[in-house]
Amino acid sequence: MKEVEAFTDGACRGNPGPGGWGVVLRHRGHVKELCGGEPSTTNNRMELTAAIRALEALKEPCRVHLYTDSTYVKKGVTEWLPQWVARGWRTRTRNGEEQDLWMELDALTKRHHVTWHWVRGHAGHVDNERADALANQGLEQVLKR
């Protein structure tokens, strides 16, 4: 099984507002970068979208070390998701917010063997900083449309 490192980040100008997502994928010295954005979104949606786009980009099942600076994404997928599924996607405070993205992420994580890692954002981690730059590039692309 291929082993891949994925670094993801989301950005938003206003919350809600225009947003972007960025991904850096690494496998045996090869690097693939992805970015995109949406005209009206939230930071949480962009963080989730980055993780989804990273896993979608993999053409076959892989062992993935996914790095995010979003505690919302990391805790969501590792702690809260099983409870949301068991409760029909109802959360304690909201009913189905970002449910579409969580469902998509849940399905993708079942295709791969994903280990989730949290990294401190804006702390000099090279690949996290690059994912952040790509997320901002995605945001800028949306603003130019």
N, C-alpha and C positions, 0 to 999 in steps of 0.2 A: 504494500500500500504506500503510495506517495506521501511524503511528509511535507507540509506547507506551513509557512508562517504568514499570517494575515494581520495587518495593522489597519485599524479602521477609525474614522473620526467623522463627526458631523458638525455643521456650523449653521447658525441662523442669525439673521440681522433683524432684530425684533423677535418676539416670541408670542404669537405667530408673526411670520414675515417670510421673506425669501430665504431659502436655505440651500445648503450644499452638503454633499457627502464625498468622502475620499477613502481610497483603499490602496494599500501597498501589499502585493503578494510576492513572497519569496519561496523559491524551490531550487535547490542545488545551484545557486549562483545566478539563476534567472530571476528577473524582477518584472512584474507587470503592475502598472498603475492604472487606476480607474477613478473617474469622478463624474458627478452629475449634480442636478439640483432640481428644485421645485419652486414655483413662484410664491406659493403661500403654504407654509408648513410650520412645524415646531422643531426645536432642537432635538427633542426625544425622537421624533419621527426620522430625523436625518441620521441620528446615531444608529437607530435600528436599521434604516435603509442601508447604511454602510456595511453593517454585518451581513445583511441579506445579500447584497451585491457581491461581497467577497466570496460567500459560499456558492452563490449561483455561478460564478465565473469558473468554478472547478468542474472540469468535464467528466470526471470520474470520482467515485468515492475516495476520499483522502483522510489522512490523519492531519488534523488542522490545529495549530496553536494560534488562537485568535486573541489579539491584544486590543483592548479598548480602554479609553480613558473615561468611559461612562459607567459610573456605578449603577445607574438605572438599567443599562443593558446587562451588565455582568450579574447583578443581583436578580434581575428579572428572569434571565434564562437559567441561572443556577439554583435560585431559591424559590421564586414566586411562580414560575411557569407551571410546574406540576400541580400546584394548588388551584391555579386559574382553570386549567383543563378539567380538574376534578369538579370544580364548581360551575362548569359551563361558561367559563371565561368571565365570571363576575369577580370583581376585586372587592376589597373591603371598602374602598372609598369611591370607586368609579365603576361604571358598568360598561366594559368593553372598550375603553379608550385605547387606541392603537391596536385593537384586536386584530385587524387585518394583517398588520405587520408581524405581530407576535405569532399568529397562526402560520404565516409564511416562514418565519424563522424557525419555528418548532418543526415544521416539515423538513426544512433543509438540514437541521442538526441531526435528524434521524438518518439522513443519507451519508453523513460523514461522522468520523470520530473526532469530536471537537473538545479541546481543552481550552477553557476560558481563562484569560489573564487580564488583570487590571493594571494599567500603568498610569502614573501621575501625568496629567496633561501639562504641556508647556514647561516641562522640566528638563528639556534637553535630550530626550530619547530620540535619536535620529529618525527612526521609522515612524514614530508617533508624530513627530514634527512634520515629516513629509506627508503623512495622511491628513494632517491639519491643513497644510498648504493646498493639497488637492481638494479638500472640502471647500476651502475658500475660493479655489479656482472654479469649482462647480457652481458656487453661489454667484460669482462674477459673471459666469456664462448666462445664468438666468437673468441677471440684471441687464445684460446687453440685448436680450431678445426683444 
